[in-house]
Amino acid sequence: MIKGAFFESWKKFKLYLIIPDLTIVLFSLMTVLYFSFYKGLINQQNLITLVSSNLPDFGSFLINNALTVLSIILVLVFINYFLGTGILAMKYGLFKDLLSKKEFNLRTSLSYSTEYFWKVFLLRIFIGIFATIALLVSLGILLLIGRYNSKMAGLTALIVFLLLVVLIKLGVMFRYAIMFFKNKTASASIKESLHYLIKKPGFLINIFLVISFVGFFMNGIAIAIDFIFSYVFGFLGNIFMIMIQGLTRIVLYLIFVVWSDIFIFILYLKIRP
């Protein structure tokens, strides 16, 4: 089943499906660049600091520009949770139409952004709460064990946090597919998705492993492209290379994200009652 869904997901992949995610990325990049240039955060010395591995200098950079960095973070959070929510709703609506063999319709796609806005928004809030709980549990372990062994405490807390994050990802894997194909609320979508973790844990772990493998493979492609570009265009300078490498990674990341979502949607349609 997973093998068949893997090949089917690549066949279903359409380039226009990356537009919603690309919109969020572009808005985020424009926000960072606007604040950076407007506040003077970007200059030659700061770029040298950012691309260097000198952690104390980087820490000083963050402290000296704390207000600007905080402003960027707040605006990015706003974009992600409000503008991003509507765009995500449109994206998953596109997936629903694609897998239901409906023709692409811009008006219908835009209607998803309003129809599902608050459902998707609440769903993302729930996921944020789960992630916060995982972080607090890890910090609690860090503080508890840190009294006796600081090195062991850090490693243990990190392992616990990563395991909790994986558990959350497995538990809510089908949340958007359930919401859009069954038109369920955020809480009902999470509840039904958790049901699959209880009933089919091995199946979900296999899906997670396949997606992780593809992610590592795409990262390998990005590294290979970086090497080729560095060899061919290295004479153009570090700034140009950083821009090219960044663009390449963004495109590959968007392809990976869209493919993995389609893959999950297809598998949900195959196992849903």
C-alpha positions as CSV (number, residue, x, y, z in Angstrom):
1,M,0.0,0.0,0.0
2,I,2.7,2.5,1.0
3,K,4.8,1.6,-2.1
4,G,1.8,2.2,-4.4
5,A,0.9,5.5,-2.6
6,F,4.6,6.6,-2.9
7,F,4.6,6.4,-6.8
8,E,1.0,7.7,-7.0
9,S,1.9,10.8,-4.9
10,W,4.7,11.7,-7.3
11,K,2.4,11.2,-10.3
12,K,-0.2,13.5,-8.6
13,F,2.3,16.2,-7.8
14,K,1.7,19.4,-9.8
15,L,4.1,22.3,-9.8
16,Y,1.3,24.8,-9.1
17,L,0.6,23.1,-5.7
18,I,3.7,24.7,-4.3
19,I,2.2,28.2,-4.8
20,P,0.5,28.4,-1.4
21,D,3.7,27.4,0.5
22,L,5.8,29.6,-1.8
23,T,3.6,32.6,-0.9
24,I,4.2,32.1,2.8
25,V,7.9,31.8,2.2
26,L,8.0,34.9,0.0
27,F,6.0,37.0,2.5
28,S,8.4,35.8,5.3
29,L,11.5,36.6,3.3
30,M,10.2,40.1,2.3
31,T,9.4,40.7,6.0
32,V,12.9,39.7,7.1
33,L,14.5,41.8,4.4
34,Y,12.4,44.8,5.0
35,F,13.1,44.9,8.7
36,S,16.7,44.1,8.2
37,F,17.4,46.8,5.6
38,Y,15.1,49.4,7.3
39,K,16.7,48.9,10.7
40,G,20.2,48.5,9.3
41,L,20.4,44.9,10.4
42,I,22.1,43.9,7.2
43,N,25.5,45.3,6.4
44,Q,28.9,43.8,5.5
45,Q,30.0,43.3,9.0
46,N,26.8,41.7,10.1
47,L,26.8,39.4,7.2
48,I,30.3,38.3,8.1
49,T,29.2,37.6,11.6
50,L,26.2,35.6,10.5
51,V,28.1,33.4,8.1
52,S,31.0,32.8,10.5
53,S,31.0,30.1,13.2
54,N,32.0,32.5,16.0
55,L,29.2,31.9,18.5
56,P,30.2,34.7,20.9
57,D,30.1,37.2,18.1
58,F,26.7,35.8,17.0
59,G,25.4,36.1,20.5
60,S,26.5,39.7,20.7
61,F,24.9,40.4,17.4
62,L,21.5,39.1,18.7
63,I,21.8,41.1,21.9
64,N,22.7,44.3,20.1
65,N,19.8,43.9,17.7
66,A,17.4,42.3,20.1
67,L,14.5,44.7,19.4
68,T,14.7,44.3,15.6
69,V,15.1,40.6,15.8
70,L,12.1,40.4,18.2
71,S,10.0,42.6,15.8
72,I,10.9,40.2,12.9
73,I,9.9,37.2,15.0
74,L,6.5,38.7,16.0
75,V,5.7,39.7,12.4
76,L,6.7,36.3,11.2
77,V,4.4,34.7,13.8
78,F,1.6,36.9,12.7
79,I,2.1,36.0,9.0
80,N,2.4,32.3,9.8
81,Y,-0.7,32.1,12.0
82,F,-3.1,34.5,10.2
83,L,-2.1,34.9,6.6
84,G,-0.5,31.4,6.6
85,T,-3.6,29.8,8.0
86,G,-5.8,31.0,5.1
87,I,-3.1,29.9,2.6
88,L,-2.8,26.5,4.2
89,A,-6.6,26.1,4.0
90,M,-6.5,26.9,0.3
91,K,-3.6,24.4,-0.1
92,Y,-5.3,21.5,1.4
93,G,-8.5,22.3,-0.4
94,L,-6.4,22.1,-3.6
95,F,-5.2,18.6,-2.5
96,K,-8.8,17.6,-1.8
97,D,-9.9,18.6,-5.3
98,L,-6.9,17.1,-6.9
99,L,-7.5,13.7,-5.3
100,S,-11.2,13.9,-5.9
101,K,-10.3,14.4,-9.6
102,K,-11.9,17.8,-9.8
103,E,-10.6,20.5,-12.2
104,F,-8.6,23.3,-10.8
105,N,-10.8,26.3,-10.0
106,L,-9.3,29.5,-8.5
107,R,-12.6,30.7,-7.0
108,T,-13.2,27.3,-5.3
109,S,-9.6,27.3,-4.1
110,L,-9.9,30.7,-2.6
111,S,-13.2,29.8,-0.9
112,Y,-11.4,27.1,1.1
113,S,-9.3,29.8,2.8
114,T,-12.4,31.4,4.3
115,E,-14.5,28.2,4.8
116,Y,-11.8,26.3,6.7
117,F,-9.9,29.3,8.2
118,W,-10.9,28.9,11.9
119,K,-10.8,25.1,11.8
120,V,-7.2,25.2,10.5
121,F,-6.3,28.0,12.9
122,L,-7.6,26.1,15.9
123,L,-5.9,22.9,14.7
124,R,-2.6,24.7,14.5
125,I,-3.1,26.1,18.0
126,F,-3.7,22.6,19.3
127,I,-0.5,21.4,17.7
128,G,1.3,24.4,19.2
129,I,0.0,23.4,22.6
130,F,1.2,19.9,22.1
131,A,4.7,21.1,21.1
132,T,4.8,23.4,24.2
133,I,3.9,20.5,26.5
134,A,6.7,18.5,24.9
135,L,9.1,21.3,25.5
136,L,8.0,21.8,29.1
137,V,8.3,18.1,29.8
138,S,11.9,18.1,28.4
139,L,12.8,21.2,30.4
140,G,11.4,19.6,33.5
141,I,13.6,16.5,32.9
142,L,16.6,18.8,32.3
143,L,16.1,20.6,35.6
144,L,15.4,17.4,37.5
145,I,18.4,15.4,36.3
146,G,20.6,18.5,36.0
147,R,21.0,18.6,39.7
148,Y,23.0,15.4,39.6
149,N,24.6,15.2,36.1
150,S,24.4,18.2,33.7
151,K,25.7,16.4,30.7
152,M,23.4,13.4,31.1
153,A,20.5,15.8,31.7
154,G,21.0,17.7,28.5
155,L,21.2,14.5,26.4
156,T,18.2,12.9,28.1
157,A,16.1,16.0,27.7
158,L,17.0,16.2,24.0
159,I,16.1,12.6,23.4
160,V,12.8,12.9,25.3
161,F,11.9,16.0,23.4
162,L,12.7,14.4,20.0
163,L,10.7,11.3,20.9
164,L,7.7,13.4,22.0
165,V,7.9,15.4,18.7
166,V,7.9,12.2,16.7
167,L,5.0,10.9,18.7
168,I,3.0,14.1,18.1
169,K,3.8,13.9,14.4
170,L,2.6,10.3,14.2
171,G,-0.5,11.1,16.3
172,V,-1.7,14.0,14.1
173,M,-0.4,12.7,10.8
174,F,-3.9,12.5,9.2
175,R,-5.3,15.6,10.8
176,Y,-5.7,17.7,7.6
177,A,-6.8,14.8,5.5
178,I,-9.6,14.0,8.0
179,M,-10.6,17.7,8.3
180,F,-10.9,18.3,4.6
181,F,-12.4,15.0,3.4
182,K,-14.8,14.6,6.3
183,N,-15.3,18.3,7.1
184,K,-14.6,17.8,10.8
185,T,-13.7,20.2,13.5
186,A,-10.1,20.6,14.7
187,S,-10.6,18.6,17.9
188,A,-12.5,15.8,16.1
189,S,-9.8,15.7,13.4
190,I,-7.1,15.2,16.0
191,K,-9.1,12.7,17.9
192,E,-9.7,10.5,14.8
193,S,-6.0,10.9,13.8
194,L,-4.9,9.7,17.2
195,H,-7.2,6.7,16.7
196,Y,-4.9,5.5,13.8
197,L,-1.9,5.8,16.0
198,I,-3.5,3.5,18.5
199,K,-4.8,1.0,15.9
200,K,-2.0,1.2,13.3
201,P,1.2,2.4,15.0
202,G,3.5,0.3,12.7
203,F,1.8,1.6,9.6
204,L,2.3,5.2,10.7
205,I,5.9,4.6,11.7
206,N,6.6,3.2,8.2
207,I,5.0,6.3,6.6
208,F,7.2,8.5,8.8
209,L,10.3,6.5,7.8
210,V,9.6,6.8,4.1
211,I,9.0,10.6,4.4
212,S,12.2,10.9,6.5
213,F,14.2,9.0,3.9
214,V,12.9,11.2,1.1
215,G,13.8,14.3,3.2
216,F,17.3,13.0,3.7
217,F,17.5,12.3,0.0
218,M,16.4,15.8,-1.0
219,N,18.9,17.2,1.4
220,G,21.6,15.2,-0.3
221,I,20.5,16.6,-3.6
222,A,20.7,20.1,-2.1
223,I,24.2,19.5,-0.9
224,A,25.3,18.1,-4.3
225,I,23.8,21.2,-6.0
226,D,25.6,23.4,-3.6
227,F,28.9,21.7,-4.4
228,I,28.3,22.0,-8.1
229,F,27.4,25.7,-7.9
230,S,30.3,26.4,-5.7
231,Y,32.7,24.8,-8.2
232,V,31.1,26.5,-11.2
233,F,30.1,29.9,-9.8
234,G,32.4,30.2,-6.9
235,F,34.3,33.1,-8.5
236,L,31.2,35.3,-8.1
237,G,31.6,35.6,-4.4
238,N,30.1,34.3,-1.1
239,I,27.0,36.5,-1.1
240,F,25.9,35.3,-4.5
241,M,26.6,31.7,-3.5
242,I,24.5,32.1,-0.3
243,M,21.6,33.4,-2.4
244,I,21.8,30.6,-4.9
245,Q,22.1,28.0,-2.3
246,G,19.2,29.5,-0.3
247,L,17.0,29.5,-3.4
248,T,17.8,25.9,-4.3
249,R,17.0,24.7,-0.7
250,I,13.7,26.6,-0.7
251,V,12.6,25.1,-3.9
252,L,13.6,21.6,-2.9
253,Y,12.0,22.1,0.6
254,L,8.7,23.2,-1.0
255,I,8.7,20.2,-3.4
256,F,9.3,17.9,-0.4
257,V,6.6,19.5,1.8
258,V,4.0,19.3,-1.0
259,W,4.9,15.8,-2.0
260,S,4.8,14.5,1.7
261,D,1.3,16.1,2.2
262,I,0.0,14.5,-1.0
263,F,1.5,11.1,0.1
264,I,-0.3,11.3,3.5
265,F,-3.6,12.3,1.9
266,I,-3.4,9.4,-0.5
267,L,-2.6,6.9,2.3
268,Y,-5.5,8.3,4.4
269,L,-7.9,7.7,1.5
270,K,-6.7,4.1,1.2
271,I,-7.3,3.3,4.9
272,R,-10.2,5.4,5.9
273,P,-13.4,3.4,6.7
